[in-house]
Amino acid sequence: MKVLVAMSGGVDSSVAAGLLIEQGHDVVGATLKLWGGDSDSGCCSVADIDDARRVAQMLGIDHHVFNYTEEFERHVVAPFVADYAAGRSPNPCIECNRRIKFDLLFERARRLGFDAVATGHHARVMARDGAHFLVRGADDQKDQSYVLGYLTEDQLATLLLPIGDMNKRDVRSHAERLGLRTWDKPDSQDVCFIEASKGREVFLRQRIDLTPAVIVDRVSGEEIGATASAELMTVGQRRGVLPARDGERRFVSKVDLGAGRVEVGRLEDILVNEIALDASSLTFSHAELVDGSAVLAQWSAHGVARGATLRHGPRWRLELHEPARPVAAGQSVVFYRVSEPSVVEGAAIVAVS
C-alpha cells in the first residue's frame, strides 16, 4: 500500500512512519508548513520541519514539505482570533485537523495517487462490517480521539493510525531502537502558532483590542477584582480567580465583554444541566443520531466522558445526566457510544446558551 505519512517532527509520527515501513508499505513522508510567524512550541517551528526531514532520511524515505500557511491563517488562525473577540473559546488544534490535515492533506494525497494517509495520533480505526469507526487509543493518558472527533466514514476508510495500540513508553522505546533523533523529544503542549514564552494574551493583543473588566461576585454583588483581558476568562474557570471575601473559591459563571464585566460564583451555584450545540457544526461518523440518543459526552482533550442525552427539538442540545461546570461557547463536544465507550459517534461545537 502506498501511504503518505504526516510527519510533524515529533516522536509519534516518526514511529508511525517507521512501523509502516516495517509492515512493508511504500511510505512517503510529508510535513506541513503551517505558520509563517515566530514559534517556539508545537509543530510549526523550523526546527520541527528539520527534525521530520532528518527522520525521513534516517528511515530512507522521500520527504516533502507542503506549504499551507495561507490556508492555515484563513481556516485556523483568523477564526481563532475572531472567536476570542466574540467571547468564545476556540480549539485551534481541532480546527487544524478538520480544515487542514484531514481535508487539504487528504485531498492532496488522493490527487498524488496514495492509497492511505497516516498520522501519529494516539487513536485507532476499527473496521467492522464494511464500516470504519474511530476508537480511543490504548494509552488512556495520551488518547487523542477527542481532537479527531469530526472524522467521517470517508476519511476513516483511508486513515492509518499505526501507534494507536501503543503506550507512550513503547513509542519512545521503538524510536530509540530505530535510532531516531526524536526518540526523547518532549511532547508538544501549547498552541503551535503561539510562542510559549509569550502566551495567548500577547498574541491576541497584536491582533485585537482586549477588554478590561471588573470581576463581580454573584453571591455578594461586590467587585472582588479586575482583569485586563476578559476574552481570556472562560466560564467554569477557577484558575486566576481569587477567593471571595468569605474565603471560598469562586468560578467564572459569565463573561460580558460589552459590559466589561466578569461574574463569578460558588461552584454549586454555576453548575449546568444542559449544553447548547451549534447545529451547523454537528458531524456524525456515520448515521445522524436520533433525538433522545444516549451518549457519553467529552468536552476537553483529557476530560471525563459524561452521560448525556442528545436532543434535537427546536435547538440541538445535550441534556446532562449529572450537573457539570458550564462549557464555554466555541469548545468542542465529542460523543462516544454508551455501549462501546471507546467508539466515537460524532462531535459538535458548543453554542452560546
C-alpha positions in Angstrom: 0.0 0.0 0.0 1.3 3.5 -0.9 1.0 5.6 2.3 1.6 9.3 2.9 2.6 9.9 6.5 2.0 13.3 8.0 5.3 13.9 9.9 5.2 16.7 12.4 8.8 16.3 13.6 7.7 14.6 16.8 8.4 11.1 18.1 4.8 9.8 17.5 4.7 10.5 13.7 8.3 9.4 13.4 7.5 6.0 14.8 4.3 5.8 12.8 6.4 6.1 9.6 8.9 3.5 10.9 6.2 1.0 11.8 4.6 1.3 8.3 7.9 0.7 6.6 8.4 -2.4 8.8 5.0 -3.6 7.7 6.1 -3.4 4.1 4.2 -0.4 2.9 5.5 2.1 0.4 5.9 5.1 2.6 6.5 8.8 1.8 6.7 11.5 4.5 5.1 14.9 4.3 5.4 17.8 6.7 3.0 20.7 6.6 4.4 24.2 6.8 1.5 26.0 8.5 2.8 29.0 10.3 4.9 31.8 8.9 5.4 33.7 12.2 7.5 33.1 15.2 7.0 29.8 17.1 8.9 28.1 19.9 6.5 25.2 20.5 4.2 22.7 18.9 4.6 21.5 15.3 5.0 24.8 13.5 8.6 25.7 14.1 11.5 25.5 11.6 13.2 23.0 14.0 10.2 20.6 13.8 10.3 20.6 10.0 14.1 19.9 10.1 13.5 17.1 12.6 10.9 15.5 10.3 13.3 15.8 7.3 16.1 14.2 9.1 14.0 11.3 10.4 12.8 10.6 6.9 16.5 10.5 5.8 17.3 8.0 8.6 14.3 5.9 7.5 15.3 6.1 3.9 12.0 7.5 2.6 11.2 10.5 0.4 10.1 13.6 2.3 8.1 16.6 1.1 7.1 19.9 2.7 3.7 21.2 1.8 3.1 24.9 2.3 -0.3 25.6 3.7 0.5 28.9 5.5 -2.3 30.9 3.7 -4.9 28.2 4.4 -3.8 27.9 8.0 -4.2 31.6 8.5 -7.6 31.6 6.9 -9.1 28.5 8.4 -7.4 28.3 11.8 -5.6 31.5 13.0 -8.2 34.1 11.8 -11.2 32.2 13.2 -9.2 31.7 16.5 -8.8 35.4 16.9 -12.4 36.2 15.8 -13.8 33.7 18.3 -11.9 35.3 21.2 -13.1 38.8 20.0 -16.7 37.5 20.1 -16.3 36.0 23.6 -15.9 32.3 22.5 -13.2 29.9 23.5 -11.9 28.1 20.3 -9.9 24.9 20.0 -7.4 25.6 17.1 -5.9 22.1 17.2 -9.3 20.6 16.3 -9.8 23.1 13.5 -6.4 22.4 12.1 -7.3 18.7 12.0 -10.6 19.4 10.4 -9.6 22.0 7.8 -6.0 21.2 7.0 -4.8 17.8 7.9 -7.9 15.8 7.2 -9.2 18.0 4.4 -6.5 19.6 2.3 -3.9 16.9 3.0 -6.3 14.1 2.3 -7.3 15.7 -1.0 -3.7 16.2 -2.0 -2.9 12.6 -1.1 -5.7 11.4 -3.3 -4.5 13.5 -6.2 -1.0 12.1 -5.8 -2.2 8.5 -6.0 -1.7 7.5 -2.4 -3.9 4.7 -1.0 -3.9 6.0 2.6 -2.8 8.8 4.9 -1.2 8.0 8.2 -0.6 10.2 11.3 0.9 9.7 14.7 -2.2 10.3 16.7 -2.9 8.2 19.7 -6.2 6.7 18.5 -7.4 3.7 16.5 -9.5 2.9 13.4 -11.7 -0.1 13.8 -13.2 -1.8 10.7 -16.4 -3.7 11.2 -19.0 -5.0 8.7 -17.6 -2.7 6.0 -17.7 0.4 8.1 -14.8 2.2 9.9 -15.0 3.6 13.4 -12.7 6.0 15.4 -11.7 4.4 18.7 -9.8 5.7 21.7 -6.1 5.0 21.8 -4.7 2.2 24.0 -2.9 4.8 26.2 -5.5 6.5 28.3 -3.1 9.3 29.3 -2.3 10.1 25.6 -5.6 9.3 23.9 -6.3 11.9 21.1 -9.7 10.6 19.8 -11.2 13.9 21.1 -9.3 16.0 18.6 -10.3 13.7 15.8 -14.0 13.5 16.7 -15.1 15.2 13.5 -13.8 12.4 11.2 -16.3 10.7 8.9 -16.5 7.3 7.3 -14.9 8.5 4.1 -11.9 9.8 6.0 -11.6 6.9 8.4 -11.7 4.4 5.5 -8.3 5.7 4.2 -6.7 6.7 7.6 -4.0 4.6 9.3 -3.1 5.3 12.9 -0.1 3.0 13.5 0.7 3.9 17.1 -2.9 3.7 18.4 -2.2 0.3 20.1 0.9 1.5 21.8 1.5 3.5 25.0 4.0 6.4 25.0 6.8 4.5 26.7 6.6 1.8 24.0 6.6 4.5 21.3 9.8 6.1 22.7 11.4 2.7 23.1 10.6 1.9 19.4 12.1 5.2 18.3 15.2 4.6 20.3 15.6 1.1 18.8 15.3 2.6 15.3 17.9 5.3 16.2 15.5 8.1 15.5 16.7 11.6 16.7 13.2 12.3 18.0 13.1 9.4 20.5 13.4 11.7 23.6 11.8 14.8 22.1 9.3 16.4 24.6 5.6 16.3 23.6 4.0 19.5 22.3 1.8 21.1 24.9 0.8 24.5 23.6 -1.0 26.1 20.6 1.7 25.7 17.9 1.4 29.2 16.5 1.7 30.9 19.8 5.1 31.4 21.4 5.0 29.6 24.8 7.3 32.3 26.2 4.7 35.0 25.4 1.3 33.3 25.7 -2.1 33.9 24.2 -2.6 37.4 25.6 0.5 38.8 23.9 -0.6 37.0 20.6 -4.1 38.3 20.8 -3.1 41.9 21.7 -1.1 42.0 18.5 -4.3 41.4 16.5 -7.3 42.7 18.5 -8.0 45.1 21.4 -8.7 43.1 24.6 -11.4 44.1 27.0 -10.6 45.2 30.6 -13.4 44.1 33.0 -14.3 44.1 36.7 -14.8 40.8 38.4 -18.1 40.7 40.4 -19.1 38.2 43.0 -22.6 36.9 42.2 -23.0 35.9 45.9 -22.4 39.3 47.5 -22.6 41.6 44.4 -19.2 43.1 45.3 -16.4 43.8 43.0 -13.6 41.5 44.0 -11.0 42.1 41.3 -10.3 43.1 37.7 -8.8 41.7 34.6 -7.1 43.4 31.7 -8.3 40.8 29.2 -11.8 39.5 29.8 -11.6 37.5 26.5 -9.2 35.1 28.3 -11.7 34.4 31.1 -13.7 31.2 30.4 -16.9 30.1 32.1 -16.2 27.3 34.6 -12.7 28.6 35.1 -11.2 28.7 38.6 -7.5 29.4 37.6 -6.7 33.1 38.1 -9.9 33.8 40.1 -9.1 35.0 43.6 -11.3 33.7 46.5 -14.2 35.9 47.6 -14.2 37.9 50.8 -15.7 34.9 52.6 -12.6 33.0 51.7 -14.5 30.5 49.5 -13.4 29.6 46.0 -15.1 31.2 43.1 -15.6 30.1 39.5 -16.3 32.2 36.4 -20.1 32.0 35.6 -20.5 34.7 32.9 -18.3 36.9 30.7 -19.9 40.0 29.3 -17.5 41.8 27.0 -19.9 44.6 26.1 -20.4 45.5 29.8 -16.8 44.9 30.7 -18.0 42.5 33.5 -17.0 39.0 34.6 -19.2 37.3 37.1 -18.0 34.6 39.4 -19.9 32.4 41.9 -19.7 29.3 44.0 -19.3 26.0 42.1 -22.6 24.6 43.2 -24.4 27.8 42.0 -23.0 27.8 38.5 -23.4 24.1 37.5 -25.5 23.5 34.4 -27.8 20.7 33.3 -27.6 21.1 29.6 -25.2 22.3 26.9 -26.4 24.1 23.8 -24.9 22.9 20.5 -24.3 24.8 17.2 -26.5 22.8 14.7 -24.3 23.8 11.8 -21.2 22.2 13.4 -22.7 18.8 14.0 -20.8 16.0 12.4 -21.6 12.3 12.7 -19.2 9.5 11.9 -22.0 7.6 10.2 -25.8 8.0 10.5 -27.1 11.0 12.4 -28.1 10.2 15.9 -31.8 10.4 16.5 -33.5 12.7 19.1 -33.2 11.1 22.5 -30.0 9.2 21.8 -27.9 8.4 24.9 -24.2 9.3 24.5 -21.1 9.8 26.6 -20.0 13.4 26.0 -16.5 14.7 26.5 -15.7 18.4 26.1 -12.0 18.7 26.8 -9.0 16.8 25.4 -8.3 14.9 28.6 -11.7 15.3 30.3 -14.0 12.6 31.5 -16.8 11.4 29.2 -20.2 12.1 31.0 -23.6 10.6 30.4 -26.0 12.7 28.4 -29.0 12.7 26.1 -28.8 14.3 22.7 -31.9 16.4 21.9 -33.0 17.9 18.6 -36.2 19.8 19.4 -36.2 23.5 18.4 -32.5 23.5 19.1 -29.7 20.9 19.4 -28.5 20.4 22.9 -27.2 17.9 25.4 -29.2 17.1 28.5 -26.6 16.1 31.1 -27.4 13.2 33.4 -25.5 14.9 36.2 -24.8 18.7 36.7 -21.4 19.9 35.4 -19.4 23.1 35.2 -20.6 25.3 32.3 -18.8 24.8 29.0 -17.6 27.8 27.0 -19.1 28.6 23.6 -16.6 27.6 20.9 -15.4 24.4 22.7 -16.0 21.1 21.0 -18.0 18.2 22.5 -17.3 14.7 21.2 -19.9 11.9 21.5 -18.9 8.4 22.4 -21.1 5.3 22.2 -22.6 4.2 25.5 -22.5 0.5 24.6 -18.9 0.8 23.5 -17.4 3.8 25.4 -14.2 3.9 23.2 -16.1 4.4 19.9 -16.7 7.9 18.7 -20.2 8.8 17.3 -19.7 12.4 16.3 -18.9 15.9 17.5 -20.3 19.5 17.7 -19.3 23.0 18.8 -20.8 24.5 21.9 -23.2 27.3 21.1 -24.0 30.4 23.2 -26.6 29.4 25.7 
